[in-house]
């Protein structure tokens, strides 16, 4: 998860104050000292930290908080609200031109992930907003950039405008805009060149592209793992070009995350998108309030629901619900559910979005072994259709054959079959409780999934 170290430190600090019936000014000051250290360790800009601590302290030691019935929770609420404010307050959406096409310039240093992000954004606009974008290969200095964008275009079945590497980027942008108007594209995404550092030549060229295309958006693509350098880069680009938003890449990595928290404050420019993985659909609109909740261990239910709505077939979900109620679940259903959950993203990230998951026994710091999921799929696919429909057929000799066919051990096959039966039993209990017939306690009954 992004902000992993920061999240652990902040959650540990806030835990000390959460349940307190009475909170003193000294308690708040001590907590703020811990929070300050956590933010600095996460590479948040020191000026940003100073202002954040002052704002939280001022609100947290007010009488409204200290005299409330749950002062500990009130302090956490203040921290959550101020952290949300620090990252932008509310989601900032991508612009839409009054008269199409909407021009978006993708800018940033070399290696930040501009070209890939251009493809991801085009995919996002088509899938989520039903748009028809045109991608423009205007990075003529990096030989692989044009080819990379064209490959992404083929992968997405989306047009890419290119004039090769012998035409100036300004002319490419100009002709691309004319082409977009002619072919009724409603977005033009210009993948511009980057350098290893900010220089006059790069900025001059970007100025010219800006002049001939009049973009509604100039999105700065920043690698979240570069820490304070990302903030300095954002500042330089903003002063020269007047950027309208930031896209943070590699926010799913093991990063301290300070850049994400600092960029908005330092440039007064919103973070519009976050790259959460290498897949072409791993680009999410940036929601400051949801990210703050995740950092503080409060989960992110809305993003979880959105992922489910995008990746789960509603009709199949209804059919599965019926099978759970009637206890007719088969191994094919189990495999399908596993596939749909995997499509939603890495399982440890999904756990991060569950409120209180970090406090649940057995889920704290859980390491999800993706290799084990592959084993489960191999085991189920090594069963015959009859065996998947009726697991009671699985006697010792069949289990031995399945282990051999899936390249796993008999112990793994036995464990999966046992867990499948436990899951069916649990579903039956939960279904009974929903109907108001059962008095049994709910819960997972100590069941642990094979990939955890």
N, C-alpha and C positions, 0 to 999 in steps of 0.2 A: 504493500500500500504506500501511496505517496505520503510524505510527512510522518513516516513510521516512528522515527526517533522522537520527533516533537509530540506526536500523539501520546506516546508512552509516558513522556515526562509530564505533560500537561494533565493527563488523566490521573497519574499518580499523585500529583500536587493537589488537584481538585478533590480527589477522594478523601483527603484529610479533613476537608472543610465541609463536605457534602452533608453529613449527618449531624452536624453540630446544632444543638438547640440554641446556643448563644454564640455570637461571633463578635469579637472585639476588634477595635481598630488595629491592634497589634497583630491579631490573627491575619487580617487582610494584608498588612504590610509584609509579613513573613511569606505569605502565599505569593504576593506580587514579586518578591525577590526570586522565588523559585521559577515563576512564570517568565521573568526577565531572562534568567539564565537559560531556560529551555528555548526561548525564541532566539537568543544570540547563538546558541549552539546549533540551531537549525539554519543559521546563516541569514537571519533576517537583518536588514539594514539597521544599524544601531540608532539612527535618528527616528526610524519608524517604531522601533521598540520603545524608545524613550516616551514618545507621544502616546503610544498604546497604553503603557503602564500608567501614565498620568491620567488618561481618560478613564481607565477602569477603576483606579484608586479613588478618583473623585466621586464616581457613582457608587462604588461599593461601600464607602464609609459614610454614605448619606443615611440619615435617620430612617428613610423609607425601607432600606435594606436591613440595617442593624436591629430595628425594632419589629421586623416582620416575624411571623410565626415560624418560618423556615429560612432563616438568614443564610445558611450554607447554600441552599438551592438558589436563593436569590443572587448570591455572588456569582454562581456558575452561570446563571441566566445573563448577568451583566457581561461576563467574559465571552459568552457565546455571541451576544449581540455586538459587542465591540470587535470581535474577531471577524464577524460577518461584514461589518462596516469597513474594516481594514482591507478586506478583499473585494470591496466594490458595493456592498449593500444588497443589491439585487441584480438579477441576470440582465446582461446587456445583449440585446439581439442584433443580428447582422442587419445592415441597412438594406432598404429596398428603394430603388430610384423611382421617382414619379413617372419618368419616361424611360422605359427599358432601352438598352440593357443596363443593369447595375454593374459598375466596374469595380473590381477588387484587386488591389495590388498586394502581392505577397512579398514582403521584404524581410531581410535578416542576414546574419552572417553565414558564410559557407559552413555546412555541416550541421546547421540547426534543424534541418528537416523540412525545408520550404517545399521542395518538389513533391515529396510524399504527402505533406499536409495539403497541398493544392489538390491532389487526387482525392484525399479524404474529405475535403470540404465540398468538392464537386459531388461526390457520392452522397454526403449528408444533405446537400441542397435538393438533390433529386429525390432521395428516399423520404426525407422528412417534410419537405416543402413543395414537392412536385414541380421543381424547377428544371429548366433545360440549359445547363451551363456549357460554356465553351472554355476549354483550358488553353492557355497560350504559352508556348515555349519561348521565353524571351531571355533565357540564360545561355548566351552563345559562347561563354568563356570556359565553361566546364563541359568537356566533350560528352560526358555521360548524361548530362541533365536533360537534353532534348530527347534522347533515346529513352531515358527513364520515364519521362512524362508520356511519351507515345505508348510505351508498354503499359502504363497505368490506364491510358485511354482505351487500349484494346481490352484490358482486363475488365474495365467497367462498361465497355461498349459505349464510350462517350467520345465526342470529337475533340481533337487537339489541333490547334492552329500552329503551324511551324513554317518558317522560311529558311531553315537551315542555320548554319553558323557564320555565314558570310554577309548577312544583312544586319544593319544596326538594330539593337533592341527597341529603339524609339520607333523606327519604321515598322518593325514587327507588331508592336503594340497598336500603332495607327491603323495598319491594314487589318489587324484582328478585330478591331472595333467596327470597322466598316463591314467586315464579313459577318459579324454577330448580328448587326442590324439587318443585313440582307437575308440572313437565314433565321431570323426571329429567335435568337438566343436571349434569355432574360438575365443571364449573369455572364460576365467575362472575368475569368480568374487568371491574372497575369503572374506567371512564375518568373520573377526577376533574378538577376545574378546576385551572388553574395561574394564577400571576400573573407579572408581569415581575420581581418580587422577593419574597423571603420576608416575609410579614406576618402579623399576629396573626389577622386575619379568616380568611385561607386556612387557617392551622393549626387554628383553632378548628373550622372546618367538617370538616376531615379527621379531627380527633379524634372528632367526633360520628359520622362514617361508620364509623370504626374500632370505636366502641362498639356500634353497632347490627348490624354484620356479623361481628365477631370474625374478621378475615382471617387466613389461614395465612401469606400473603405480603403484604408491603408493598414493592412494587418501585419504586425511585426511577429515573426515566428522566432520564439526563444526556447533554447534548450534549458529545461528546468534544472538540469544537473550541473549547470555552470555556475550556480550560486550567485555571488555578488557581481560577477562579470556580466550576468544577464541583466542586472539592474543598470549597470553602466552603459551597456549596449542600448537598452531601451531608452535611456535618457538621451543618448547621442542621436538616435534615429528620430526621436520625438522633437528634439530642438530643431533639427534640420527639415524634416518632412511633415511634421504634425501628424503622427500616427493616430488612427481612430480606435485601435484595439490591439490586443495581444493574444497570440495563440501559444500556449505553453506545451512543448512536446516532452515526451519521456516522463510524464508526471506519474506514471505507473512504476517507475524504477525505484531503486533503493536510494532515494534522494532526500536531502534534508529539507527541501521544499521552501527555503527562505525566499527564493526568487519570487514565487507565486504570491507570497504575502507582501513582499516589498514593492513589486512592480506598480501596482495600482496607486499606492501612496506616493511614490517617487515621481511618476509620470502623470498622475491624475488621468490615466487612461485605463479603461476597463479590460479585464481578461474576458475574452469572448468565447474561447474554446480551449479545451484541454485534450491533448493526445494521450490516450490511456492504453496504448499497446501498439503492436506493429501491424495488426490487421487493418484492412482498408476501411472497415467500419468503426475502428477504435478512435473516434473523435466525438467528444461530448461537449454540448454547450456548458459553459462554466457557470455554476450556481453558487455564489458565495455562501449563502445560508446553508446549503447542503454540505459544502466542503467543511465549513466550520463545525457542523454537527458531527461529521465523520472524524475530524481531528479530535473532538472532545469525547468521542466514544458514544455519541447519541444515535448513531446510525444514519441511514439515508434511504428512507422507505420510498420516497417519490421516485428516485432514480431506479431503484429495484423494480418498482411497478412498471416504469417505462420500459425497462429492459425486457421484462416478462411480456408486456403487450406487444413488443416488437418481435420477439423470438418464439413465442408460444402460440400454437394453433388453437384458436378458441374452441372449434368444434371437437378437436381431439381432446382438449382439456375437459370438456363436458362429458365425453365418452369415458375418459379415465375416472372422472368423479363417480359416474354410474357404476363402473367396475369396482371401485373402492368400496362403495356402499354395499354392493352385492358380493364382495369378496371374490371377484372373478379375475383379479389381476394376474397377468401372465408375465413370463420373462421378456416377451416382445414389448409389452407395455413398459416394463422396467427399463429396457434398453432405450426406448423412445424418450422416456422422461429424462434419462441421463443425457441423451443427445441434446434435448432442448435446453436443459440447464447449462450444459457446456457452451452452447451457442450464446448464452447470456454473458459469458466472459469467464476469466479465471475464478475458480471457486473461492479462493481465499479473499478475493476482492468482494465477492457477493456476501461473504460472511461479515466483512467490514461494514456493509450497508445495513446489517440487521441491528436494530437498537439493542444495546446491552449484550451483544454477542461476546464481547471481550470479558464479560463477567460470568457468562454461563460456564458451568463446570464442563471441562472437556473441550471447550471451544476457544479458550484463551490461548493465544499464540499457536493456534493449530496450523500444522504444515500440511497442505493438501498435496498429495503425491499423484501427479498427473499420470505417471507410469502405471500406477495401480488401476486407474480408470481404464487404461488400455487393456490391462489384464482382464478386468471385468467384462469388457466388450468381447474380447477373444473367447472367454469361457462361454458366454451366452451364445455367440455365433457358432461355437463348436457343437451346440446341442441340435438335435433334430427338431423339426417343427412340432412334432408330437410331444417331445420332452419340454419344449418351451411353453407349450399350452398346458401341460399336466406334469408338474415337477415331481409328483408322486411316483412317476416311472423311473426316476433316477436312482437305480440300485447301484451297488458297488462296482460292477463291471462297466456300467455306462459312465459312471463318474471317472473311472480309470481312463476310458477312451476319450472323454472330454478333456481331461488334464493333458493327455498326450497330444491331442489335436490342437489345443490352445497354447501349448508350450508353457504350461503352468504346472503347479503341483496338485496332488489330490487334496492336500490340506486347504489350498486356496479355493478349490471347487467346493469342498464341504463348507467352508466358512461363508462363501457367497450364498449357497443354498439355505444355510441356517439363517442368515441375515434377511434373505428374501421372505422366509416364513415369518420371521419376527416382524418385518415391515407389514406384511399382510394382516398379522394379528393386531398390530398397532392401529392400522387403518380401520379395522373392524370395530375396535374399541372407540376410536374417535367418532366413527359414524354413528355408533350407538349413543354416545354422549350427545351428539348434535340432535338426535331424535328425542332426547330426554328420557331414554329408556335405561341407560346405564348409570350406575353409581360409582363406577371404577374411576380411579384417578387417571388423568391424562398424562401426557409426557412421552418421552421416547423410550421409556423402560430400560434405560441404560444401553440402548442399542448404539453401536458405533459403526459408521459406514467404512467400507474397506479402503476408501481413498483418503482417510484422515488418520 
